[in-house]
Amino acid sequence: MESDVDLLNAWRAGDAANGRLLFQKYFQALYRFFANKCDDPDEMVQQTFLAIVKAKDQFAGRSSFRTYLYTVARHELYRHLRGLQRARNFDPALSSIADLATSAGGKLARNQQHKLLCAVLRTLPVEQQTLLELHYWDGLDATALAEVFESNAAAIRNRLHRAREKLREAMAATEGIPPDTVATVEAVDAFARSLR
C-alpha cells in the first residue's frame, strides 16, 4: 500500500484516483474536526483538500501528512470563522464557537452525552477546543499537536493542561453531567475519549 506522501505526490502530478484515495482516507477525521466548529463540515473538508493542492510545494515531508493536514485544516477553519459577520474581532485563542454560531455541531452528535460535551467544548476558545478535540478524538500527542499549532511540544503540553482544566471547570458547571465525570482532569479525559 502506498504511503500518504506517495498518494499526495501522485495526486499533485495529476492522478485523480490517488487524490480520491487520500480524500477517502481522511474524510471522516476531517469531518469530525470541523463538525463541532462550523455549519458545513463537508465544505470545509473540501476547502482543506483544495488548499493542500494549491500549496503543493509547502509540504516537504518533514512531518507526517496527517499533522500537515490538520495544520491546513486549522488555518482553513480560522479563515472561515474570520469571514463570519459576527466574527469581525475573531481571535482563536479567545473567541469560542458559541460566541460565533450556537447551532454548530448538532449534525454529528450521536447521543446526549456527546451533545453535552460538544456544547461545553464550543464554549471554550476555538484554539482550546481544537487542541482538545485533536488530542481526545484524533489521538494526537504533544509532538504532533506542536506541528499542527506551529509551536513546541513543551508549550503544547502547558496549553493542553490549561485547556483540560478549563474543560473540567466548564463541565462541572453544566447541568446533566455526572459529578464523577468531572471529579478530576483524568476523569474528564476518560469521558471525552469514550465519546470518540
N, C-alpha and C positions, 0 to 999 in steps of 0.2 A: 504494500500500500504506500502511496506517495505521501510525503510529509506536507504539512500546511504550506511551507515555503515553496516546495515544488509545485503545488496546486496554484499558489498565488502567482508564481513566475510564469507558469503556462497560461494562466488567465490573462495576465498583463500582456502576454505575447499574442493574445487573440483567441485562445482556446476557450470558448464559451462553456464547454462541458466541464472543464476543471473549475471554472467560476461557479457553476451551479453546484458542484460538489462541495466547494468551500462554503457557499451560502447555506446549503442544507445542513452542513456540519455545525454551523454556529448560529443558525436562525433562532432556535429555541432559547439559547443562552442570552442572545442579544434582545430577543423579545422580552424575556423576563427582566433584563436590565432596564428596559425602557417602560415596561407596563405599569410600574408604580410611580412613574415620573411624568408621563405625558399621555394625552388622549389618543394618539395614533402611533402605537409602538411599531406597527408594520412599516409605516412610512419612515420612521426613524432608523429602523434596521436597514432599509434600502438606502437611505441617505448615508449611513455609515459605510456601507459597501461601495457606494459611489465615491465617497471621499477617499477611500483606500485606493480605488483605481485612478482617480485624478492625481493623487500624490504618490504615484507608483515608485518614485525614487527615494521616498523618505524611509521606507523600511529596509534597513541594511542587514537584518538578520542577527543583530547583536542581542536581541531579546527574543522571547518566544512570540510567535504570531498572535497567540491568544492575548498576551498583555498589550501588544501593539493594537489589536482590535479594540480592546476596552479603552485604551487611551484615545483612539479616534472616536469611539462611541461617547466618551465623556465630553470631548470637545464639541461633538455634534449636539449633545444634549444641552450644553451651556449655550451654544449658538441659538438653538431653538427657544430656550427659556428666555434669553435676552430679547428675542423677537416678539414675545408676547406683549400685548399692550400694557398689561398690568405690571410688566417686569422692567420698566424703564431703569430702575435702580437695582437691577438684579446683581447680587453678589453670591456666588455659590457657597461661600464659607458662612454666610449669614442668613440668606433667604431660604425658605422652605417651600416645598411643593404646595403645601396647604395655603401658603400666602398667595400663590400664583393661580392654582386651579384645584379647587376642592374635590372635583369629580374624578381626578386622575387615578387610575389603578384599579377600578372596580372590575374590569374585564377579566383579570386573571385570578381573582380571589376564589379559591376552591372551597373554603369553608369559613365559618365565623371567626375562628382564631386567626386565620390568615388575613382576613379582612381587618381585624382589630390591629394586628401587628403592622400591616401596611399603612393603616391610618396613623398609627403612632409614628412610624418611620417618616411619613410625609410631614410631620410637624417639626422634624429636625432640619437643620440647614442642609441643603442639597449635597454638599460635599460629605457631610457626615452620613447622610442617608446612602449615598452612592458607595462610600467606603464600607459601611456595614453590610449592604446587600452583596457586594462583590466578595466580601470576606465570608459571610454566612452561606450564601446561596450558590456562589461560584467557586468557593474553596480557595480563593487567592490568599496566599500568605503575605507577610510584610514585605518580602523582597519583590514579589510580583506586584503588589499594590504600590510600592515605591516607583516601579516603572510606569504604571498606569497614571499615577498622580504626579509624576515627574519630580520626585523627591528622593529621600534616602530612607532606608529601612528603619533606622532609629527614630526619625521624625514620624514615620508612619505608625510605628508601634505606640508612640505617645498619642498621636491623633486617634488611633484606634481605641486606646484605653479611655480617652476622654469621650469618644462617641459611644462606646459601650456603656459607660456610666450615665451619660445623658439619656440613652435609650432606656436604661433601667429606671431612672427617675421618671421619665415620661410614661412608661408602662405602669409604674406604681401609682401614678395619678389618674390612670384610666380605669373607668368602671368596666367590669366584666372580665378583667384579667385576674386569674387566681393569685393570691398573695405568695404562694410558694414559687410561682414562676418568676417573681421579681425579688426574691429573698437575697440573691447575690447576683453579681455580674455573670458568674458561671452558669447560674440557673437561666438567666436571660439568653446566654449563648446557646444552651441546650435547646431551649424553647424555639429560638429563631432558626436554628439548624434543622429542627424537626419539621419545620414547615417549608423546607427546601423544595 
